[in-house]
Amino acid sequence: MSAVLPAPRAAGRGAAPDAETVYRPSGPLDMPGTLALLARGPYDPTTAWDLRGMWRTWRTPHGAATLRIQRPSPDGSVAAAAWGPGAEWAIAAVPGLLGHDDDWSGLDVSGHPLLRDSRHRNPGLRLARTGRMLEALIPAIIEQRVTSLEAYRSWARLLRWYGEPAPGPAPEGMRVVPTLEQWRGIPSWEWHRAGVDPGRARTVQAVLAVAPSLERGVERAGTLAAAETALKTIPGVGVWTAAETLQRSHAHPDLVSVGDYHLAHQVGEALTGSRVDDEGMLELLEPWRGHRQRVVRLILASGFRFQRRGPRITLQDHRWH
């Protein structure tokens, strides 16, 4: 979840929403837990939280949009409003963002105390579906092989330099991700200045070169497995990057971020009390195949924290001096 930002600037002329709705979930909704994965760290200028809810910007098929989602009211309903050319699209995306189609009914965690307790304490946890594959894929590539802090800083720098100011009365400093043409126009030295090394920059450029056809291929994929295969046809996009993307864009219920620096350790200690590697993690999660990402989310929501015994990773500076 991103850091709480200052209250929105005063609404002026044109601040009335271009579209709005009230969403009524069919059951409990943990809005912060459901939407937590959307923000790429505490500096992400596309996402902001305040006491009343979340602000989020989108690059929709119809243009920029700012979406405001209020925390659930006492009757459980959720009010949402949007500004900008993509406002109608953003409003239509609200049910998917809040897990409307995410069905946990087939997940049985009754046999494991930690999972059972987490499910009991987090009945409103859902997987958010953004429907924006490119917006999930580019930051996932930036996060490859570096610490989260390094990646979050790079993402924030790029959006501050090239992102469009958020439409409507959004908190000061919020940005909309660049258009495809704007992404393509970022010169190599600016990627370096943002802290993105040449390898990751080349992978982003490979994605941008085929982005329209890639998006069509993912959208037309008959299954989530086919969508994963389509993503992995891009050089530099592997299992971890595809998982990190489809978990957000498609609410993939089963993909696990194999290769994550800490995840296998956390899953192993949470489920057995002992550390495991990626192969061991997948073996432990196998009984819940089809729901493995949901199980990971339950572990993360449980409050369990594994013991970090390894040395801290040294932060690298990939910018030119």
N, C-alpha and C positions, 0 to 999 in steps of 0.2 A: 504494500500500500504506500502511496506517495505521501510526502509530508503534508500536513495541514497548511494551506496557504492563507494569506490574508483574505478578509471578506471581499466580495466582489466590489469593483468600483461602482460608483453611483450610476444607476441606469439613466441613460439620456434618451434623446429622440431615437426611435427605431429599436428600443430595447425590448419591446413586447415580443413574445415568442412568435416565431414563424410557424411553429407546429407544437402541439402538446397532446398529452394523453394521460390517462390514469390506468395503470396496469394492476390487475387483481390476481395475484398468484393463487394457485389452488391449495397451497399448504404453507407451512412456515418458510420464511425467506431470510437467510443470513446474507444481507446485501454486502457488507464489507468482506466477508469470507469468500463470497462468490466472485466478486470483482477484483480481488486482491492481486491476481496475476496480471491484470492489464497494465499496471504502471511498471515501467522499467526503472525501478529505483527511486530514491527520494528526490532526484533532480528532474524527473521526467516532466517536460512542459506540456505534455498532452493530457495529463491526469492530475486532478487536485481534489482533496477532501477538505470539508469544513464540518462544523457541528451539525449541519442540516443535510449533508449528503455529498454527492460526488459530481464533479465537473469533468467532462471528457470531450476531447476534440477528435474529429474524424475527417479523413479525406474520402468522401463518399463518391460513388459513380457520378453524382450530380454536382460535386464541388464541396467546399469546406463546410463543416458544421460544428457547432458547439452544443453538447448535450448536457443537460442538468437533470440528475436523478435524485429526488428527495428520499430520505430514509423512510421506511414504511411507517404509515400512520397507525394509530391504535387499532384500526380495523384490518390492518394488513395491506391496504392498498398503497401503491407507489405512484406518485405524481412525477411526470417527466415533461420537460420543455426543451425546445431546440431552436437554434438561430442559424441563419446562413442558407446558402443555396441548397445544401444537403440536408436541411432540417427534416423534411418529410421522410427521407431514407433513415435518418438517425432515429426518429420516433418509431418507425416500423421495426427497427432492430432491437428495441427495448425488451420485448419478451425473450428473445434469444439471449441477450446479454444477461438477463436475470434467471436463466436456466429453465425456461418454460418447457423445452423439449428434452431436458436431461432427466432420464428415468432411472432412479436408483432402486426400484422395487426388486430387481433381480439380484441385488448384492446382499449376500448373507455373511455377516461378520460376527455372528453370535458365538462362534467358537474361539475367538481371540479377545481376551479381556480389554486390552488397550483399544482395539478397534471398536469393540462393542460399546465401550464407554464414550469414545469420541463420537460415534454415530448418535448415541443417546443425547450427548451434550450439544451436538451440532446438527439438529434435524433439518435446518434450513440451508445447509451447504449444497451448492449446485456448481456445475461447470458452466462458465460463461462462453457464449458463442458470439464472436464479433462479426464473422462473415468477411473479414478484411485480411486476406492471406498475405499480401505484400507488406502491410503494416505490422504483421507479426513476424515475417521472415527476415526483413532487413535488420531489426535490432537483435534477433537471434543470431545472425551471422556476426554482428559486431561483438556479441558476447562469447564467441568461440575462443577457447584457449587463453583467456585472460580472466582476471578476477572480476567479480561483479562490479566492484567500485570503479575499476578502469572503464568497463563497458558502459556503465551508467553515465559517467562523465562524458565519454565520447558521444553517446546518443544525445545528451542534453546540448552539447556544443553544436552539433550538426543542426539540430532543430532551432536553436537560437539564431544561428547564422543564416539558415536557408528556409526555415519554416515560416508559414504565413501567420500573422496575428489572428488569434481566435475571434470569430464573429460573436456579436452580442455582448452581454455584460459579464463575460468570464473574468476570473481573477487575473490581475495584471501579470503579464509575462507568459501566459499560456500561448502555445503555438499549435498549428496544424501541420502535419507532416508534409514535406514537399510533394509536388506532382511528380509523375514519372519523368517528365522532361526535365524538371528541376534536379531530381536525383541524378539523372544521366549527365547533367551539366556540371556537376561538382568536380573540379580538377583534382588530379592525384595528390598535389601538394596540400590541398585542403583536408583530404582524408588523413594525411600525416599530421597536419596541424591539430586535428581533432583527436589524435591518439590512436588511429586505426592503422595497423601495419599493412604493408602491400598485399600480403596473402589474403587477409579478410576483405580488403578493398577490391581485389580482383574477383572474389566470390560474389560480392555485392554487384559488381559490374556485369558478371556473367548472368546473374538473375535479372538485372535491369534490361539486358539485351534481348531477353525472350519473355519479359514480364507479361505482355498481353496474352500470348499463347499459353504460357504457364498457368496464368489465372484461369483461362478457359478450360485447360486440361484438368485442373483441380476441381473446378466447378462442375464439370461434366462427368467426373469420375463416379462410377456407379457405387463404389464402396469407399470407406475411409482408407482401406488398404491400398486401393488404386490411387487415391490422392497422395498417400505417402510415397508410393512408387514414382509418381509424376514429379514430386519435389526432389527426390533423390537422383533424378536424371541430370541435375545441375552439378557440375564439378564443384566440390567444396561443400555441398549440402549432404550431410550424412544423417545417421540415425538420430543423434542428439538434436541437431538443428531442425529436422523434420518434426520431431516430437514437440519441441518447444513451440514450433509454429502452429501445428494442428491442434495442440491442446487449447490454444487461444482462438484461432480462427474457426475451428469446427467443433470445439468442446469434445475432442477425442477422448472417450472414456477409458481407453486401454493403453495408449502409448506412454511409455516410461522414458524419462530422459537418461538413457544409458550413456555413460561417459561423464556424467556430472561429478564434479570434484568431491562433493560431500554426500550426495543422495544415497548411494549404496550403504555407506556407513550408518546413516540415520535410519534407513529402513531395516538394516540388519539388527541394530541395537534395539529398535522399537519392537520388532517382532520376536527376537530370540535372545536379546541381551548381549549379542556378540557382533562384532564387525564382520561384514562380508564384502566381496568385490562385486562387480556388475553381474557376473555369472551367478553368484550366490544370491544376489538380490532378485534376479529374474526367477530363480528356482523357488525362493520364498513366496514370490507373488503369483506363481503359477496357479495355485488353487482358485485364485480370483480372476483368471484370464477373462477378458471382456470388460473387466471393471478395475484393472490394475492402476490406472491413473486416479480413480476414485479412492482406492485404498491409500495411495500415496497422499492424496489430499487429506484424508482422515488422519494419517500420521502427522502431517504438518499442522493440522488444526488441533491435535490432541494436547499440545503444550509440551510434548516430550522433546528433550534436547539431548543429542548424543554428546559424548565427551570428545572434544577436539584435541587429539594428542600429537598431531603432526606439526611440522614447522609452518609458520605463516608464509604465504607466497609473497615474494618480493614484488611490489608494484613496478611495472615496467612503464617507461615513457617512450611511446612510439612516435612522438612528434619530432619534427626537425627543430633544432635549436637555432 
